[in-house]
Each structure stands twice: as C-alpha cells, then as structure tokens.
Amino acid sequence: MRRISHDTYASVFSTVYLGLMVNVLLLVGCAPLLFLLLTTDPALSWPLLLIALPLCAPALAGALTTFRAHGLGESRVVRAFWAGWRRTAAKALLIGAIVALALAVVLVDVRAVSAASWSVVVVPLCATVALLVVATAPIALTALAEAPGTPLRVLLSTAAVLAVRRWYLSAVTLLVLVGQAVLFTTSPALALGLTAAPALYLVWANARFSLRPVLPADATVAAV
C-alpha cells in the first residue's frame, strides 16, 4: 500500500485547524447577534437583531481575509483574521449597517401593507429587494477583503451589479445561507461549532469567482 505523505497530513491538519479556528473567531466576533438569536424570539426581537447585525460584518470580513491568506500559504489563522478585521472594520461596519437598514425598511414595509389588497404587488417586490441585499453583502465583503482600499461606493455598486449579472452564483450563495440558517434553528451547536466556516468558505469562493472580472493586481476593485 502507498503511504500517505507528510505533506498530505499537514494539508489536512491545516484545513481542519482553519475551519475550527474560524468557527471560534466567528463566535467571538458575532457574540452579540448570536446571544440575541439564542435567547430571544426572532419574530419579536428582529429590531434588536438588525441593530446587532452590523457588528458581525468585521468578523465576517476577517474570516474572508483568513480564507484568502490561507490560499496564499498563510498558516497563522488568528493573526490573519485579526489583521483582516483591523483593515476592514470601518467599511465592514458601514456595509453591515446599510444591509441592516435596507432589511429593516423591507420588513417595515411588508408589515405595513400585509393586510392591504395591493400587498400581492408590494410583498414580492420587497422580497426581491431583500434577496438582492443578502446576495450583494457577501460579494461586497469579499471585495473588501481582497482590496481594502476600494471606496465604499464602488464596493457596493460593483457587488450589486455582479450579484445580478451572475445570478446563478448568487442563487447558490443564498441556498448555502438558507441551509446554514435552517441548520442553526434545528441544531445550533452543530451550525456554530462545525458548519459555519465551511458554509462561509463556500460563500467566499462563490463571491470571489463573481469578482474575477474586476479584481486587478493593485489594491482596488474596478467598478463595472
């Protein structure tokens, strides 16, 4: 039988360590939101959840930066995560705040018109906007992790255009996020302790593929 090489063992260990450590760091970075999700009824506490949502954005950007660094050969997961967190925190918070605000407007509009006869027109439109916002956010955060020097306006506009233009990739991202959310409702420990990092890695890989046409060699993302 052919023996497994030391490099194979090292690669497997490095990948497992990456996933487990990113899970731990996400738990720390997203602690306020996770605390609310685990201790309150989301149907009643959704305003608080939307307030806490932007606080997760820097942690997500840090995790995406870590995946990028790992692909370039960086094995120090914690260092890569916090370096990415520091570089992207300000813009990531703004992206998170914009996403939370957009979702809040959509939810308020849906609740306001749900009893009206013309809700059959407004509700699908609001749902489409919400899906676009959720699909745009991972691409914007991935672009930020790849090129922190890019202006926020360019990050958001480029991400929105690519989310629509490559809708099939956006659909896969949404399916991954929905699957992770469903798993969280049925088994929070499994979702938080094991599958969070792999799911986020799939989202990152998808978003990075979407960004390939606009990722130059310099430190900014080109607008489309």
Residue pairs with C-beta under 8 A, 6 or more apart in sequence:
14 70
14 75
17 77
18 66
18 67
18 70
18 77
18 197
19 197
19 198
19 201
20 197
21 77
21 78
21 81
22 63
22 66
22 67
22 77
22 81
22 196
22 197
22 200
23 192
23 193
23 194
23 196
23 197
25 59
25 62
25 63
25 66
25 77
25 78
25 81
26 59
26 60
26 63
26 192
26 196
26 197
26 200
27 34
27 192
28 59
29 55
29 56
29 58
29 59
29 60
29 62
29 85
30 55
30 56
30 59
30 60
32 52
32 55
33 49
33 52
33 53
33 55
33 56
34 192
36 45
36 48
36 49
36 52
37 49
37 184
38 188
40 48
40 49
42 49
46 107
47 104
50 100
50 101
50 103
50 104
51 100
53 96
53 99
53 100
53 103
54 93
54 95
54 96
54 97
54 99
54 100
55 93
55 96
56 96
57 92
57 93
57 95
57 96
57 99
57 141
58 85
58 88
58 89
58 92
58 93
58 96
59 85
60 92
60 141
60 200
61 84
61 85
61 88
61 89
61 92
61 141
61 144
61 145
62 81
62 82
62 84
62 85
62 88
63 81
63 84
63 197
63 200
63 204
64 84
64 141
64 142
64 144
64 145
64 200
64 204
65 80
65 81
65 83
65 84
65 85
65 87
65 88
65 145
66 77
66 80
66 81
66 84
67 200
67 201
67 204
67 205
68 145
68 146
68 204
68 208
69 80
69 84
70 77
70 80
74 80
84 145
87 148
88 141
88 144
88 145
88 148
91 144
91 148
91 152
91 155
92 141
92 144
94 152
95 137
95 140
95 141
95 144
95 152
95 155
95 156
96 137
98 156
99 133
99 134
99 136
99 137
102 129
102 130
102 133
103 130
103 133
106 126
106 127
106 129
106 130
106 133
109 122
109 126
110 122
110 123
110 126
113 119
113 122
113 123
114 123
116 122
131 174
132 160
132 163
132 164
134 174
134 177
135 163
135 170
135 173
135 174
136 156
136 159
136 160
136 163
137 159
138 173
138 203
138 204
138 206
138 207
139 158
139 159
139 162
139 163
139 207
139 210
139 211
140 155
140 156
140 158
140 159
141 207
142 204
142 207
142 208
142 211
143 150
143 155
143 158
143 159
143 207
143 211
143 214
143 215
143 221
144 150
144 155
146 208
146 211
146 215
146 221
147 215
147 218
147 219
147 220
147 221
148 219
149 219
149 220
150 219
150 220
150 221
151 220
154 220
154 221
154 223
155 221
157 223
158 211
158 214
158 221
158 222
158 223
158 224
161 224
162 210
162 211
162 213
162 214
162 224
163 170
163 210
164 170
165 224
166 210
169 206
169 207
169 209
169 210
170 210
172 202
172 206
173 202
173 203
173 206
173 207
176 199
176 202
176 203
176 206
177 199
177 203
179 199
180 191
180 195
180 196
180 199
183 190
183 191
183 195
184 191
184 192
208 215
211 221
213 224
214 221
214 222
214 223
214 224
215 221
216 222
